[in-house]
Amino acid sequence: MAWEIYMKIAYGILVMAEIILLGICSVQAFRRKGILARATFAYELSSFICGIVFAAYIFVPGNMAKTLCAGLTYAIFDWIIIALMYYSQHYTGLFRGVRPVKILMYVYSAFDTVMMISNAWTHKVFYIDNISADSVNVVIGQASLVYKAHFIYIYIGIIVIMLAYLMMIIKSSRFYRFRYEMILLVLAVSFTLDIVTIGNNSIYDLSTPVFSFMAILIYYLTFKYVPNEVIENMLSLIIKDMNDGIVCFDNRGRCIYSNDVADMMYTSDGLHGSKSHEDFEAEYREWLEKHRDTRRDYMKYDIPVTNAAGSKFYEIEYKRINDEKNNHICDYFIVNDISEVIAKLEREKYKASHDSLTGLLNREQFYEETRKILRNNPDRKYSIICSNIRDFKFINELFGIEKGNKVLIRQSELMKEYQHNGDLCARMQNDRFAMLVPSDHKIEEHIISCINLMQEEFKSSLFRLHIFAGIYEIDDTDEPVSIMCDKANIASETIKNSYQKYFAYYNNELLERSIEERRIIGEFEKAIDNNEFVMFLQPQVDCKGMAYGAEALVRWQHPERGLLSPAVFIDVLEKAGLIYKLDRYMWEKAAEKLGEWKREGHDRYHISVNISTKDFYLIDVYETFTGLVDKYNINPDKLKLEITETALMADFKKNMEIIRRLQNYGFKIEIDDFGSGYSSLNMLKDISADVLKIDMGFLRASENELKGRDILESIVSLAGKLGMEVITEGVEKESQVNMLKDMGCNMFQGYFFSKPVQIKEFEDRYLI
C-alpha cells in the first residue's frame, strides 16, 4: 500500500504544479493584446479550470463528489476542444469559413454539459461504484449512449486538430515547423494514452496531465519560443536586403561579413574594381591608420566619392562592439548612399536661392552673396547696377505673358554673357535686375550695347522697349545691400522718361532728393487730414478776358516750408501710388466750391479737374463723381473732367466705358495736353470728348512755320466740325492770342491772362 501513497502524493504534486502553471499562463495571456492572445487565454483558462476540477475528482472522497467532478471534467473537455479549435484557427490560419460547424459544436457542448453535470443526481449517463479509501481504482458502471457520444465527439475533435497541425508541418517553412511538430506530438501522446487506458479503472489518468502539459506548451510556443536559427536567418536576410551596405570585421581586422549592397557600392565606386574581403580589409587598415588618434567607439560622417561613373555621397556609420567585460569583439560599418538626398537638397537650395524663370540669383540670395564678396574683398571697389524696363506691364498686355518672359530671359542671357568670375547677376523682382561688378570693369559700354541689342530684337511699331539702369559705386561696405540697391534704383528713376540716356550714377544730390521724397510721402497723409492742400484756380477766358470757368490746380500750404509748388510733390506722389488720394481730395474741394457758387447765384462758372491714370485702377471714378454731384447739389456739366490720352489708353475699353457713363450722366469731358506728345489725331475718332485742350508747346514749336500753322488750324477746324470746344492752354503772348483767334480758337488759359490764383482772388476778379 506504501507505493499507492507515494503514487498519490507524486500525482498530486504533478497536478498541482500544472494547475499553478496554467494559472500563470492564463494571467499572462489575458494581459496580452490581439486576437491570438484572446484565443490563447480562452484555451489556457478552460485548461486551468479543468485542472482544478480534475484535482477535486482525485482527492475529494465520496461517490457523489467524484461523480459530480467526473461529469464537470467531461463537460469542460467539450469546451477545451472548442477553445483549442479557436486557438488553432488563429495560430494556423485554418478552420475559416466553417461557421455552421462551430454552431453545431456550441450546441452539442451545451447539451453535453447539462447532461454531464445533472448526471450526479440522475445517473443516466454513467455512475461510479467500487470506491474504497485504500483503493485507487474507480469503476465506471453501465455507460449510456450520451457517454459514448461524448468520447466520439472529443476524439473526432482531436483528430481534426491533429490533421490541421500535420498539414501545417507539411506546408510551413522548416524554421517554424518545430512548433507545429511539438503540438502534434503532445496531442498524439495524450490521444494515444486516452485510447490505451480506456479499460483501466485507475484514478490516475495520464492523458489529462498530458493535455494540461500541452496547454502550458502552447503558451510557451506561442509567445516565448523563437528558434535561434530563425533569428539568425531572419537577421541575415534582413541585412542582406537592406538598402544600406554593411561590412563587419573581427577583433583581428578580418572581414567576416559584407552584404550585397556593400559589395555593389564598393565595385561601382571603382575603388579597386573588386569586392573580395581582402579589399575591404585593406581599406579597413587604411581607415584605422587615418583615424588612429581620433577614433571613437561610435562615429558618423559623410564622404564624397568621384569616379568615371559620376559623383556619389555616402554616409558612414562606424560602431565598435565590446562584451560585458569591455573586451573588443568586432567593428562594423554601415554605408548609406545619400546621393539622392544630397541632390534633392541641392535642388531645393537652388530653387530657394535662384529665380525659376531666368536662373539668376533671387533678391535675398543676391543680398547674401554680395555681403560675402564685400566682406571677403575689403580692398576692392565694387558697383551695383540696377535696371528696370519702363512700362513692362504693357508688353504683357499687348503681346502676352510669354513674350514678356522672353524679354526677361533674353536680358538675363546678356547679363550672363558679361558676367566675369566674381560678378553677381540677379533678378530682383518682376522686370528689375541687378549686378555686382568690380568698379574697374567698364560696364557702361556693355549696358549701352545690351539695351540697343534688346531694343533691336524686340522692335515693334506698337511699343518701344526702354531699359534704364542706375549705378551705385559702393563706398561703405557695412551699408545694408538693400540700401545700396535702393540708391542704384534712385539713380535709374532720374532717367526713366529719357530715351536718350541709358544709365545714371548715384550721387549725394540724388540722396537728398530721395530724402525729400520720403519726407513728402511721410507727411502726405497728415497734410490731407489737416487740409494743407489748397485749391488754386487758373481762369479759362475768352479773347476779351471774360472768364467762364477755371482749372483747379493744387498747392501745398506747408506749416513749416510755406506754399509748395506742385512740381515739388506731384511726381513723388505719382511714383508712390498716392496721387489718387490727392485727386479725390481736389475733386471734393472743386465740387464743394461749385455748390457754394450755385447757392450764391454764380452757377454759370465751371471748374475743371484732372483725372490721373491710377485713378481708374484705385477709385470707382463714376461713383465718386456722381456722389459729389448729389452731395453738393451741383450741375454735372459744371464739374469738367480733364483726362490725358495716356490715362485712357492704360485700359482703353474699360476706361472708355466709364467716360461714356459719365457723359450720359451730364459731365463734360476734356482731352488734356493735346499736342504735348501724348495725344494724336487718331484719338479724336475713338474718343467722344466735349472739349479739346491744345498745349502751347505745340504752338511754340510751330508758330513761325507756315506748315505748323496750317496743321494747327486744321485741328481747330476739325474739332469744331466734331462739335468739340477748343481751349488753348499755356498762352503767354498777345501774338499767340491773335493767331489763335484767326484760326477760330476763342477760349484761352495761360499766364497772358492770369496765373493760377487763390479762390478769393478769382472770385473778387471774375464773379460779379
C-alpha positions in Angstrom: 0.0 0.0 0.0 3.0 2.3 0.5 3.5 2.6 -3.2 -0.1 3.7 -3.6 0.5 6.5 -1.1 3.7 7.6 -2.9 1.8 7.4 -6.2 -1.0 9.6 -4.8 1.5 12.2 -3.5 3.5 12.3 -6.7 0.4 12.5 -8.9 -1.0 15.2 -6.6 2.2 17.3 -6.9 2.2 16.9 -10.7 -1.4 18.0 -10.9 -1.0 21.0 -8.6 2.2 22.1 -10.4 0.3 22.1 -13.7 -2.6 24.0 -12.2 -0.2 26.7 -10.9 1.5 27.0 -14.3 -1.8 27.0 -16.1 -3.0 29.9 -13.8 0.2 31.8 -14.6 -0.2 31.2 -18.4 -3.9 32.3 -18.2 -3.0 35.6 -16.5 -0.1 36.3 -18.9 -2.3 35.6 -21.9 -5.0 37.9 -20.5 -2.5 40.7 -20.3 -1.5 40.5 -23.9 -3.3 42.2 -26.8 -4.5 40.8 -30.0 -7.0 38.1 -31.2 -4.4 35.3 -30.9 -3.8 36.4 -27.3 -7.6 36.2 -26.6 -7.8 32.7 -28.2 -4.8 31.5 -26.1 -6.4 33.0 -23.0 -9.6 31.1 -23.6 -7.7 27.8 -24.0 -5.5 28.4 -21.0 -8.4 29.4 -18.8 -10.5 26.3 -19.7 -7.5 24.1 -19.1 -6.9 25.8 -15.7 -10.5 25.2 -14.6 -10.3 21.6 -15.9 -7.2 21.1 -13.8 -8.9 22.3 -10.6 -11.9 20.1 -11.2 -9.8 17.1 -12.0 -7.8 17.6 -8.8 -11.0 17.6 -6.8 -12.0 14.5 -8.7 -8.9 12.8 -7.4 -8.7 13.9 -3.8 -12.3 14.7 -2.7 -13.8 11.5 -1.2 -17.3 10.2 -1.7 -19.2 8.7 -4.6 -21.4 11.7 -5.1 -18.5 14.2 -5.2 -16.5 12.0 -7.6 -19.5 11.6 -9.9 -20.0 15.4 -10.0 -16.3 16.1 -10.6 -16.1 13.5 -13.3 -19.1 15.0 -15.0 -17.7 18.5 -14.8 -14.3 17.3 -16.2 -16.1 15.7 -19.1 -18.1 18.8 -19.7 -15.1 21.1 -19.6 -13.3 18.9 -22.1 -16.1 19.8 -24.6 -15.2 23.5 -24.2 -11.5 22.8 -24.2 -11.9 21.2 -27.7 -13.7 24.3 -28.8 -11.1 26.6 -27.3 -8.3 24.5 -28.9 -10.1 24.7 -32.2 -10.4 28.5 -31.8 -6.7 28.9 -30.9 -5.6 26.6 -33.8 -7.7 28.7 -36.2 -5.8 31.8 -35.4 -2.4 30.1 -35.0 -2.5 28.2 -38.2 -4.9 30.2 -40.3 -7.1 27.1 -40.9 -10.8 26.4 -39.9 -12.0 29.6 -41.5 -15.4 29.7 -43.1 -16.8 26.8 -41.0 -19.4 28.8 -39.1 -22.1 26.0 -39.2 -19.7 23.5 -37.7 -18.9 26.0 -34.9 -22.6 26.5 -34.1 -23.1 22.7 -34.1 -20.2 22.3 -31.7 -21.5 25.0 -29.4 -25.0 23.4 -29.3 -23.7 19.9 -28.6 -21.2 21.1 -25.9 -24.0 23.0 -24.2 -26.2 19.9 -24.3 -23.4 17.6 -23.1 -22.5 20.0 -20.3 -26.1 19.9 -18.9 -26.2 16.1 -19.2 -22.8 15.6 -17.5 -23.5 17.9 -14.6 -27.0 16.6 -14.0 -25.7 13.0 -14.0 -24.5 13.5 -10.4 -28.2 13.2 -9.4 -29.8 11.3 -12.3 -27.0 8.7 -13.1 -28.5 8.5 -16.6 -25.1 9.0 -18.4 -22.7 7.0 -16.1 -22.3 6.0 -12.5 -19.2 5.3 -10.3 -19.0 2.4 -7.9 -16.5 0.2 -6.1 -14.6 3.0 -4.4 -12.8 2.4 -1.1 -10.5 4.6 0.9 -7.5 2.4 0.2 -8.2 1.8 -3.5 -7.0 4.0 -6.4 -9.5 2.3 -8.7 -12.8 3.9 -9.9 -15.1 1.6 -11.8 -17.4 3.3 -14.3 -20.7 1.5 -14.3 -23.1 1.0 -17.2 -22.4 3.9 -19.7 -25.2 5.3 -21.8 -25.2 6.4 -25.4 -24.6 10.0 -24.3 -21.4 8.9 -22.5 -20.2 7.2 -25.6 -21.2 10.1 -27.9 -19.1 12.4 -25.6 -15.9 10.4 -26.3 -16.7 10.2 -30.0 -17.1 14.0 -30.1 -13.8 14.5 -28.2 -11.8 12.0 -30.4 -13.2 13.5 -33.6 -12.2 17.0 -32.5 -8.7 15.9 -31.5 -8.2 14.0 -34.8 -9.3 17.1 -36.9 -6.9 19.3 -34.9 -4.1 16.8 -35.3 -4.7 16.7 -39.1 -4.6 20.5 -39.2 -1.2 20.6 -37.5 0.0 17.8 -39.7 -0.9 20.0 -42.7 1.0 23.0 -41.2 4.1 20.8 -40.8 3.9 19.8 -44.4 3.4 23.3 -45.9 5.3 25.6 -43.4 8.9 26.7 -43.5 11.4 24.5 -41.8 12.2 27.3 -39.4 8.7 27.2 -37.9 7.9 23.5 -38.3 9.2 22.6 -34.8 6.3 24.4 -33.1 3.6 22.5 -35.0 5.6 19.2 -34.5 5.6 19.7 -30.8 1.9 20.4 -30.5 1.1 17.5 -32.8 3.3 15.2 -30.7 1.7 16.1 -27.4 -1.8 15.7 -29.0 -0.8 12.3 -30.3 0.6 11.2 -27.0 -2.4 12.3 -25.0 -4.8 10.8 -27.5 -2.9 7.5 -27.5 -2.8 7.4 -23.7 -6.5 8.0 -23.6 -7.2 5.2 -26.1 -4.9 2.8 -24.4 -6.3 3.4 -20.9 -10.0 3.0 -21.8 -10.3 -0.2 -19.9 -8.1 0.9 -17.0 -10.0 1.7 -13.8 -7.1 3.6 -12.1 -8.0 7.0 -10.9 -4.6 8.3 -12.0 -5.4 9.1 -15.6 -2.3 10.0 -17.6 -4.0 11.6 -20.6 -5.4 14.5 -18.6 -2.0 15.7 -17.2 -0.6 15.4 -20.7 -3.4 17.6 -22.0 -2.6 20.2 -19.3 1.1 20.0 -20.3 0.1 20.7 -23.9 -1.7 23.9 -22.7 1.4 25.1 -21.0 3.5 24.1 -24.1 1.1 26.0 -26.4 1.6 29.2 -24.3 5.3 28.9 -24.5 5.4 28.1 -28.2 3.0 31.0 -29.0 4.6 33.8 -27.0 8.1 32.7 -25.8 9.7 30.4 -28.2 11.7 31.7 -31.2 14.3 29.3 -32.7 17.8 30.7 -32.8 18.1 29.5 -36.3 15.1 31.6 -37.2 16.6 34.7 -35.5 19.9 34.1 -37.3 18.4 33.5 -40.7 16.0 36.4 -40.3 18.7 38.8 -39.3 20.8 37.6 -42.2 18.0 38.1 -44.7 17.2 41.5 -43.3 20.8 42.6 -43.5 21.1 41.1 -47.0 18.0 43.0 -48.2 18.8 46.3 -46.5 19.4 49.4 -48.7 22.5 50.1 -46.6 25.8 48.4 -47.1 27.1 46.6 -44.0 30.7 45.4 -43.5 31.9 43.6 -40.3 35.4 43.0 -39.1 36.5 40.8 -36.2 39.0 41.8 -33.5 41.9 40.9 -35.7 40.8 43.0 -38.6 39.4 40.2 -40.8 36.3 40.9 -42.8 33.8 38.4 -41.6 30.8 39.7 -43.4 29.7 42.1 -46.1 26.2 42.2 -47.7 25.5 42.6 -51.4 24.8 46.3 -51.1 28.2 47.0 -49.7 29.8 44.9 -52.4 27.9 46.8 -55.1 28.8 50.2 -53.6 32.5 49.1 -53.4 32.6 48.0 -57.0 30.6 50.8 -58.5 32.8 53.4 -56.9 35.7 51.9 -58.8 37.9 51.8 -55.7 39.6 48.6 -56.8 37.1 47.0 -59.2 36.7 44.0 -56.9 34.5 43.1 -54.0 36.6 40.5 -52.1 37.0 40.6 -48.4 40.7 41.2 -48.8 39.8 44.6 -50.5 37.6 45.5 -47.5 40.4 44.5 -45.1 42.9 46.7 -46.9 40.6 49.7 -46.8 39.9 49.0 -43.1 43.6 49.1 -42.3 44.0 52.4 -44.1 40.9 53.7 -42.2 42.4 52.6 -38.8 45.7 54.3 -39.6 43.9 57.5 -40.7 41.8 57.7 -37.6 44.3 56.3 -35.1 44.2 59.4 -32.9 40.6 60.4 -33.4 38.7 57.1 -33.5 35.9 56.7 -31.0 33.6 53.8 -30.3 30.9 55.4 -32.4 31.5 57.7 -35.4 29.3 59.1 -38.2 30.4 61.2 -41.1 29.8 61.8 -44.8 32.3 61.3 -47.7 32.1 62.3 -51.4 33.3 59.8 -54.0 34.0 60.8 -57.6 34.9 58.4 -60.4 34.2 57.8 -64.0 30.6 56.8 -63.2 30.0 60.2 -61.6 29.8 61.6 -58.1 28.3 59.9 -55.0 27.8 60.9 -51.4 28.0 58.2 -48.7 27.0 58.5 -45.0 29.3 56.2 -43.0 28.4 54.9 -39.5 31.1 53.1 -37.5 30.5 51.1 -34.4 32.9 49.3 -32.1 31.3 46.3 -30.2 32.6 45.2 -26.8 31.4 42.4 -24.5 30.3 42.8 -20.9 34.0 42.8 -19.8 34.8 45.5 -22.3 36.8 43.1 -24.5 36.8 44.1 -28.2 34.6 41.7 -30.2 34.2 43.3 -33.6 33.8 46.5 -35.6 31.1 47.2 -38.2 30.4 49.9 -40.8 27.0 50.9 -42.2 27.3 52.7 -45.5 24.3 54.6 -46.7 24.1 56.1 -50.2 22.8 59.6 -49.7 23.5 60.9 -53.2 19.7 61.4 -53.9 19.2 63.2 -50.6 22.1 65.5 -51.3 20.9 66.1 -54.9 17.4 66.9 -53.6 18.8 69.3 -51.0 20.9 71.0 -53.7 17.8 71.3 -55.9 15.8 72.8 -53.1 18.7 75.1 -52.2 18.9 76.2 -55.8 15.1 76.8 -56.0 15.3 78.8 -52.8 18.2 80.9 -54.0 17.5 81.3 -57.7 14.8 82.8 -59.9 12.9 80.0 -61.6 12.4 81.8 -64.9 15.9 83.2 -65.6 18.1 81.0 -63.4 19.7 84.1 -61.9 20.0 84.7 -58.2 16.9 85.9 -56.4 16.9 89.0 -54.3 17.6 87.5 -50.9 20.5 85.4 -52.3 21.9 88.4 -54.1 21.9 90.3 -50.9 23.7 87.4 -49.1 26.3 86.8 -51.8 27.0 90.5 -52.1 27.7 90.7 -48.4 30.1 87.8 -48.6 32.0 89.3 -51.5 32.3 92.7 -49.9 33.4 91.2 -46.6 36.0 88.9 -48.2 37.4 91.7 -50.5 37.6 94.8 -48.3 40.3 96.5 -50.5 38.4 96.2 -53.8 35.8 98.7 -55.1 32.5 97.4 -56.3 29.5 98.8 -58.0 25.8 97.8 -58.0 23.8 98.2 -61.2 20.0 98.0 -61.0 18.0 98.1 -64.2 14.3 98.4 -65.0 12.1 98.1 -68.0 9.7 101.0 -68.4 6.0 100.1 -68.6 6.9 96.4 -68.7 3.3 95.5 -68.0 2.3 96.9 -71.4 4.4 94.2 -73.0 2.4 91.5 -71.2 -0.9 93.2 -72.0 -0.1 93.9 -75.7 1.9 90.8 -76.6 1.1 88.3 -73.9 3.0 86.9 -70.8 5.0 84.5 -73.0 6.5 87.4 -74.9 7.2 89.3 -71.6 9.0 86.2 -70.3 11.2 86.1 -73.5 12.2 89.7 -72.8 13.2 88.8 -69.3 15.1 85.6 -70.3 17.0 87.5 -73.0 18.1 90.2 -70.6 19.3 87.6 -68.2 21.3 85.9 -71.0 23.0 89.1 -71.9 23.9 89.7 -68.3 25.4 86.2 -68.0 27.5 86.8 -71.2 29.1 89.8 -69.5 29.5 88.1 -66.1 33.1 87.6 -65.1 34.4 85.5 -62.3 33.2 87.1 -59.0 30.4 89.1 -60.6 26.8 88.5 -59.5 23.6 88.7 -61.5 20.1 88.6 -60.1 16.5 89.1 -60.9 15.2 91.2 -58.0 11.5 91.1 -58.9 9.3 91.4 -62.0 11.4 93.3 -64.6 14.0 94.6 -62.2 17.5 93.1 -62.4 20.8 93.8 -60.5 24.5 93.1 -60.9 27.5 93.4 -58.6 30.7 94.1 -60.6 34.2 95.5 -59.7 34.2 99.2 -60.3 37.2 99.0 -62.5 35.2 96.9 -65.1 34.0 99.2 -67.8 30.3 98.3 -67.6 28.9 101.4 -69.3 29.6 100.2 -72.8 28.1 96.8 -72.1 24.9 98.4 -70.7 24.5 100.5 -73.9 25.3 97.5 -76.1 22.8 95.3 -74.3 20.0 97.9 -74.3 20.5 98.6 -78.1 20.5 94.9 -78.8 17.3 94.2 -76.9 15.6 97.2 -78.5 16.5 95.8 -81.9 15.5 92.2 -81.1 12.1 93.3 -79.6 11.4 96.1 -82.0 7.6 96.8 -82.5 5.5 99.6 -84.0 3.2 99.3 -81.0 5.8 99.6 -78.2 9.3 100.8 -77.8 11.4 98.9 -75.3 13.1 101.2 -72.9 15.6 99.8 -70.4 17.2 102.2 -68.0 19.9 101.5 -65.3 21.3 103.1 -62.2 24.8 102.6 -61.0 25.9 102.9 -57.4 29.6 102.9 -56.6 29.8 101.3 -53.1 31.7 103.5 -50.6 30.5 101.9 -47.4 30.7 98.1 -47.4 28.9 98.0 -44.0 25.8 99.6 -45.5 22.9 97.1 -46.0 22.8 95.7 -49.5 19.2 96.6 -49.8 20.0 100.3 -49.3 22.8 100.0 -51.9 20.2 98.7 -54.4 17.8 101.5 -53.4 20.4 104.0 -54.3 21.0 102.4 -57.7 17.3 102.4 -58.3 17.1 106.1 -57.3 19.6 106.9 -60.0 17.7 104.9 -62.6 14.5 106.7 -61.8 16.1 110.0 -62.8 16.3 108.9 -66.5 13.2 106.7 -66.8 11.5 109.3 -69.0 14.5 109.9 -71.2 15.1 107.7 -74.3 18.5 109.2 -74.9 20.0 108.1 -71.6 20.8 104.5 -70.7 22.3 104.8 -67.3 22.8 107.3 -64.5 25.2 107.3 -61.5 24.0 107.8 -57.9 25.3 110.9 -56.1 24.6 112.9 -53.0 22.1 115.1 -54.8 20.1 112.1 -55.6 20.3 111.1 -51.9 19.0 114.5 -50.9 16.2 114.1 -53.5 15.4 110.6 -52.1 15.3 112.0 -48.5 13.0 114.8 -49.8 10.7 112.3 -51.5 10.4 110.2 -48.3 9.7 113.3 -46.3 6.9 114.2 -48.7 5.4 110.7 -48.6 5.7 110.6 -44.8 3.9 114.0 -44.4 1.3 113.4 -47.0 -1.5 111.7 -45.0 -1.3 114.2 -42.2 -1.4 117.0 -44.8 -4.6 115.6 -46.3 -6.2 115.3 -42.8 -5.2 118.9 -41.9 -6.4 120.4 -45.3 -3.0 121.7 -46.0 -3.5 121.2 -49.8 -5.3 124.3 -51.2 -7.0 124.8 -54.5 -5.8 127.5 -56.8 -7.8 128.4 -59.9 -6.4 129.4 -63.3 -9.1 131.2 -65.3 -10.3 129.9 -68.7 -11.3 133.1 -70.6 -12.4 134.3 -74.0 -10.4 136.7 -76.1 -11.8 139.7 -74.2 -10.6 138.2 -70.9 -14.1 137.3 -69.6 -13.9 134.1 -67.5 -16.3 131.2 -68.0 -14.6 128.9 -65.5 -11.2 127.7 -64.3 -8.9 124.8 -64.0 -8.3 123.6 -60.4 -4.6 123.4 -59.6 -3.2 122.3 -56.3 -0.7 123.9 -53.9 0.6 122.6 -50.6 0.4 125.2 -47.8 3.1 123.5 -45.7 3.1 124.6 -42.0 6.9 124.9 -41.9 8.0 125.3 -45.5 5.3 127.7 -46.8 3.5 127.4 -50.1 4.9 124.5 -52.2 4.6 124.2 -56.0 3.1 121.0 -57.4 6.5 120.4 -59.1 7.8 119.6 -55.6 5.3 116.8 -54.7 3.2 115.6 -57.7 5.8 113.4 -59.3 6.7 111.9 -55.9 3.1 111.1 -55.1 2.6 109.5 -58.6 5.6 107.3 -58.1 4.5 106.3 -54.6 1.0 105.5 -55.9 -0.7 108.1 -53.7 -1.8 110.6 -56.4 -5.3 109.1 -56.4 -5.8 110.4 -52.8 -4.8 113.9 -53.8 -7.0 113.8 -56.9 -10.0 112.7 -54.8 -9.3 115.5 -52.3 -9.2 118.1 -55.1 -12.4 116.8 -56.7 -14.1 117.2 -53.3 -12.8 120.8 -53.0 -13.9 121.7 -56.5 -17.4 120.2 -56.0 -17.8 122.0 -52.7 -16.8 125.3 -54.3 -19.3 124.8 -57.2 -22.0 124.1 -54.7 -21.2 127.3 -52.9 -21.2 129.4 -56.1 -24.6 127.8 -57.1 -26.1 128.9 -53.8 -24.7 132.4 -54.4 -26.1 132.6 -58.0 -22.8 132.1 -59.8 -23.7 128.8 -61.4 -22.6 129.7 -64.9 -18.9 129.1 -63.9 -17.3 125.7 -64.2 -14.2 124.1 -62.6 -12.1 121.6 -64.5 -10.3 118.8 -62.5 -7.7 116.3 -63.6 -8.1 112.5 -63.6 -4.8 110.6 -63.4 -4.1 107.2 -64.8 -4.1 105.4 -61.5 -7.5 106.9 -60.5 -9.2 104.4 -62.8 -7.5 101.5 -61.0 -7.8 102.6 -57.4 -11.1 104.6 -57.3 -14.6 103.9 -58.6 -14.4 107.1 -60.7 -18.1 107.0 -61.8 -19.5 106.5 -58.3 -17.1 109.2 -56.8 -18.1 111.9 -59.3 -21.9 111.2 -59.2 -21.7 111.0 -55.5 -20.1 114.5 -55.4 -22.9 115.9 -57.6 -25.5 114.5 -55.2 -23.7 115.6 -52.1 -23.2 119.3 -53.1 -26.3 119.5 -55.4 -24.4 120.8 -58.4 -24.9 120.5 -62.2 -22.5 117.8 -63.5 -21.6 119.9 -66.6 -20.0 122.5 -64.3 -17.5 119.9 -62.9 -15.5 119.3 -66.1 -13.2 116.3 -66.2 -9.8 116.6 -67.8 -8.2 113.3 -69.0 -5.0 112.7 -70.9 -4.8 110.1 -73.7 -2.3 108.2 -71.5 -4.8 107.8 -68.7 -7.4 106.4 -71.2 -5.0 104.1 -73.1 -3.9 102.2 -69.9 -7.1 100.1 -70.2 -8.9 101.7 -73.1 -12.0 99.6 -73.4 -12.8 99.7 -69.6 -11.9 103.4 -69.3 -14.0 104.5 -72.3 -17.0 102.7 -70.9 -16.6 104.8 -67.7 -16.2 108.0 -69.8 -19.4 107.2 -71.7 -21.3 106.6 -68.5 -20.1 110.0 -67.1 -21.1 111.8 -70.3 -24.5 110.2 -70.2 -24.8 111.5 -66.6 -24.1 115.0 -67.8 -20.4 115.5 -67.2 -18.2 117.3 -69.8 -15.0 115.5 -70.9 -11.9 117.4 -71.8 -8.9 115.9 -73.6 -5.9 117.4 -71.8 -2.5 118.2 -73.2 -3.3 117.7 -76.9 -0.1 118.3 -78.8 2.2 117.7 -75.9 3.4 114.4 -77.3 0.8 112.2 -75.6 -2.2 112.8 -77.8 -2.8 112.4 -81.6 -5.4 112.9 -84.2 -6.1 109.2 -84.1 -7.7 109.5 -80.7 -10.2 112.1 -81.9 -12.1 109.4 -83.8 -12.1 107.0 -80.9 -12.9 109.3 -78.1 -16.1 111.2 -78.0 -14.9 114.2 -76.0 -16.6 117.6 -75.4 -13.5 119.8 -75.1 -10.1 119.7 -76.8 -7.2 121.4 -74.9 -4.3 122.3 -77.1 -1.0 122.6 -75.3 1.0 125.7 -76.1 4.1 123.5 -76.5 2.7 122.6 -79.9 2.3 126.3 -80.8 5.8 127.2 -79.6 7.2 124.6 -82.0 5.1 125.8 -84.9 4.1 129.5 -84.7 6.7 130.7 -87.1 6.3 127.9 -89.5 3.6 128.1 -92.1 3.1 124.3 -92.2 2.7 124.2 -88.4 0.1 126.9 -88.5 -1.8 125.0 -91.2 -1.8 121.8 -89.2 -2.9 123.7 -86.1 -5.7 125.5 -88.0 -6.8 122.2 -89.4 -7.0 120.7 -85.9 -9.1 123.6 -84.6 -11.4 123.4 -87.6 -11.7 119.6 -87.3 -12.6 119.9 -83.6 -15.3 122.4 -84.5 -16.7 120.0 -87.1 -16.7 117.3 -84.4 -18.7 119.5 -82.1 -15.8 120.0 -79.7 -14.9 123.2 -78.0 -11.2 124.2 -78.1 -9.2 125.7 -75.3 -5.6 126.6 -75.7 -3.5 126.4 -72.5 -0.1 127.9 -71.9 -0.8 131.1 -73.8 1.8 133.7 -72.8 1.9 136.3 -75.7 -0.7 138.6 -77.3 0.6 137.5 -80.7 -0.3 133.9 -79.9 -3.8 135.1 -78.9 -4.3 136.9 -82.2 -3.0 134.0 -84.2 -5.4 131.6 -82.4 -8.3 133.9 -82.8 -7.7 134.0 -86.6 -7.7 130.2 -86.6 -11.1 130.1 -84.8 -10.0 129.4 -81.2 -11.8 131.6 -78.7 -11.0 130.1 -75.3 -7.7 130.5 -73.6 -5.8 129.6 -70.5 -2.4 130.9 -69.6 -0.2 133.5 -67.9 -1.0 136.1 -70.5 -4.4 136.3 -68.9 -3.8 135.2 -65.4 -1.5 132.9 -63.4 -3.2 130.4 -61.0 -4.7 132.4 -58.1 -6.3 131.7 -54.8 -10.0 131.2 -54.8 -10.8 134.6 -53.1 -8.8 136.5 -55.7 -10.5 134.6 -58.5 -13.9 135.4 -57.0 -13.1 139.1 -56.5 -11.8 139.4 -60.1 -14.4 137.4 -62.1 -17.5 136.7 -60.0 -20.0 139.6 -60.4 
